[in-house]
Amino acid sequence: MVLLPTDRMDSLFSPRCVWVNGPIIVGAGPSGLAVAACLREQGVPFVVLERQDCIASLWQKRTYNRLKLHLPKQFCELPRMHFPGDYPEYPTRRQFIDYLEDYAAKFEIKPEFNTTVLSARYDETSGLWRVRTSVPDAPEMEYIGRWLVVATGENAENVKPNIPGLEDFAGEVTHVSDYKSGAKYRGKRVLVVGCGNSGMEVSLDLSDYGAHPSMVVRDAVHVLPREVLGKSTFELAVLLMRWLPLWIVDKIMVLLAWLVLGDLAKLGLRRPATGPLELKETHGRTPVLDYGALARIREGEINVVPAVTRFNKSHVQLADGRVLNFDAVILATGYRSNVPKWLQDNGLFNKDGYPKTAFPHGWKGQSGLYAVGFTKRGLSGASADAVRIAKDLGNVWREETKPTKRTGACHRRCISVVF
């Protein structure tokens, strides 16, 4: 980055202004990195803004130690770079972080770290996006450019349920994003609120460390074996979808789950009436892939309990009337988008911060606005959208830009930037 000096007096009384000679990418997770890499191949300059001090902060700072990719590695690769050949079928958390760091290095992606986006709005007068940011111990800065790529994803903020009395509970209450391992919970009674992949895996981890976990199962949930006869269940579903309609594949998946896992209703795990793939397609609810938790439930080492109606100082009241004592609570209640907090006046996202148009058509809006990482289809969906965005921006870039220096229509004096 080359900064040309601006008037010192201006910098004292107004935010600094930075012209970006290409798209502004908000977020340096896998989605943002994928777009940046594809843009690099298209020869399009860009800047990546990241509020944390590292890439893939969700993976580096908000995941538990035992986490592995739930899908085979070939479905989790980012565009233009394979996983190393010696990686296992399901890479570990650390291996995936190493892969992302190598990816950023290969495509020379250097985000502006510790840069929090306060607001982003489209200026109709100038036809430019104005992205206001803050950096610790520094004046606010405004990035200005023709295009904006929203890559903050579906997991930007923790979701904490509003359960009566939770604030009065005397034990430790932790969101799964702050959970690392069950080591400090040895011998303790722990309530895990949530039965998705994280809830199941954390319960299994707690059991491994000698804790006594109880997992809240409030709604019906699809649990599938991670593999069938050595073949990934997800890979099998993808293969079947090439030849069969979704509803038939759903029936096959449920049948296989019943044959491999048995009747889960006996364990307190009811299956939804809607099939697992249709539920994922329509509501973004991912089926749980089991690789050990169900065995612990059968052995009685993980207790399944219904919804919580109220917390008290040392105990919890359940929907079936039981009152149980716990030493700690872990909220495996998921994440949500934070887009509505900072993106203003746009027609691409709904009030919950997700594209209004379903995959595969929700990646592009009006006025140079793009979205990546909101497909509810994991890394493969993000990669597909990243390729589309980069191709589209590459075409627009070649049509709309010239080799001569372009002056942004700023209302304040700007710092010219070349990336």
GIBELRA-V838956 format. One line per field, one symbol per residue. ss: DSSP state (h for helix, s for strand, l for the rest). phi: phi as a letter, one per 20 degrees, with the letter a starting at -180 (. if undefined). burial: # if it has 24 or more other ideal C-beta (glycine too) atoms within 12 Angstrom, else .. Layout:
ss->???
phi->???
burial->???
//
This chain:
ss->lssllllhhhhhhllsssslllsssslllhhhhhhhhhhhhhlllsssslllllllhhhhhllllllsllllhhhllllllllllllllllshhhhhhhhhhhhhhlllllsllsssssssssllllsssssssslllllsssssllsssllllllsslllllllhhhlllsssshhhllllhhhlllssssslllhhhhhhhhhhhhlllsssssllllllssslssllsshhhhhhhhhllllhhhhhhhhhhhhhhhhllhhhhllllllllhhhhhhhhllllsssllhhhhhhlllssssllsssslllssssllllsssllsssslllssllhhhhslllllslllllsllllllllsllllsssllllllhhhhhhhhhhhhhhhhhhhhhhhllllllllllllllssssl
phi->.ddefdfffgffdbgfccederfeddodegfffffffffgfemefacddcfedbflfgfedccefegcfedgffecfegmbefgfeffgcgfgffffgffffffffelecfefldeeeabceeffemceddecccglbffcdecafccdecfmedfcfddfedgngfeffffdcegfdedbegedgneecedepcfgffffffffgfgenececdededfbeddffcclmdgffffffffffdcfgfffgfffffffffednefgfendeeffffffffffecmeefedebqfffffffneceecfgeeaecgcbcedfenfccecebcdeedncbfdgffcedlcdedefencgfefgddeecdelmdccbncelcmffffffffffffffffffgfeedcfffddfeeedfdefcdd
burial->.....#........############################.#########..######.###.########.#####.#.#.....###.#.###.##..##..#.#.##..#########..#.########....#####################..#..#..#.#.#####.#.##..#..######################.########..########...######..#.....#..##.###.##..##..#..###.##..#######..###########.##...########..#...####.....################..##..#.##...###...##.####.############################..#........#.#.#.######.#
//
